[in-house]
Amino acid sequence: MTSVRKFLPGCLMILLAGAGTALAHAVLIEAVPSPRGAVAGPEIVFRLRFNSRIDAARSALNLVFPDGQVRPLMMTHQSSPESVNASAAEMKSGRYLLRWQVLAADGHITRGEIPFEVR
């Protein structure tokens, strides 16, 4: 019984540490354009980097134009397993919104929006 008590705290710590990573969602850690940032058009490159691997084939990027129109962006080749990339051409001056939805390798879906301006 005494030997079990010695190992119980260590086992609990291992279980709790593993539970946090198993239940984690993808967290956006870097974005281009930056939130509320301004970029020069007309060609815009979008790069989003997360804290975990992303399944780009099951993820989506949508661009909301100043007039409210929504257009899906075709993602380009992943520069790393933690990123998604896309580009848009002929962007005119105005305020836009990049809506993203990604599927992390752990199976969780995360969504967000990045407002930015094209000058």
N, C-alpha and C positions, 0 to 999 in steps of 0.2 A: 504494500500500500504506500509506503514512504517513497519508493522509487517512482511510482505513478505521479505523485504530487510534485516531484522534482521536474518531470518532463511536461506536465500539464500547461504551465504558463508558456513555455516555448511553442508547444503545439498550437495553442490558441493564437499566439502572435502570427504564426505562419498562416493559419486559416484566415485571419482577419486581413492580413496583407494581400493574400490572393483574392479575397472577395472584392477588394477595392478595384483591382485591375480588371477583374472579370466583368464588373458591372459598369465600367467606365464608358463614356461616350467620347466621340472625337471632338476635341476642342480646337478651335481655330487659333493658331499662334502667330500667323503672319499672313497679310493680305496685300496684294498689289492689284488695283489701287488701294491705298490705305483708307480706312473708314473716315468719311468726311473730308477726304483729300481731294486734290485737284490734279488732273492730268491733261497733257496736251494731246489733242486729236490730230488727225482723224483716225489713226490706227491705235487701238487700245489692246494691250496684253493683260490678261487676268491670270493671276497666280495665287492660289490659296494653299497654305501649308498647315497641316494638323499635327496633333501630338500622337497620332496612331495611323496605322496603315488604312488606306481608303480603297474601296472597290469602285473605281472610276466608271466601270461599265454600268453600275447600278446607282450612280450618282447623277445629279443634274445641276446645271447652271442656267438661270434665266435672267435676261436683261429687261428691266422696266424702263421705258423711255420717258422723257419729260411729259409727253402727251398721254401717258398711261398704258400705251401699247406694251405687251409682253412678248418677247421673242426668246426662244431657247437658243443657247449657245452650244455649238459643237465643241466638245472637249478635244484637245490635242493630246499628244503622247504625254504620259505622266513622266515628269522629270525625276521623281522619286516616289516610292510607295506611299508616302505621307502627303502627296500633293495632287491637286487637280489644276489644269491649265486650259485656257481658251483664249480666243482673240475675237475682236470685232473691227470691221472696217467702216469707213465713211461715217464716223461718229461726229455729230455736230455739237456745237456748244450747248450746254444745258446741264440740268441735274438729273442724274440717273440713279438706279438702284440695282445692285447685283443680288439676286436671290439665289442662295445655294442650299442644296440638300445632299448630304453625303451618307453613304453606308460604310461604317467602320468595319474593320476585319472582325470585330467581336459581335457583329450583327445588329448593332444599334444604329438608328437613323438620327442624324442631327441636322437642324435647319438654322438658317440665319440670313441676315440682310446686311449689305454694305452700301450705304449711300456715298456717292462721289459725284464730282463735277468734272465735265469736260470743258476745257477752255479753247 
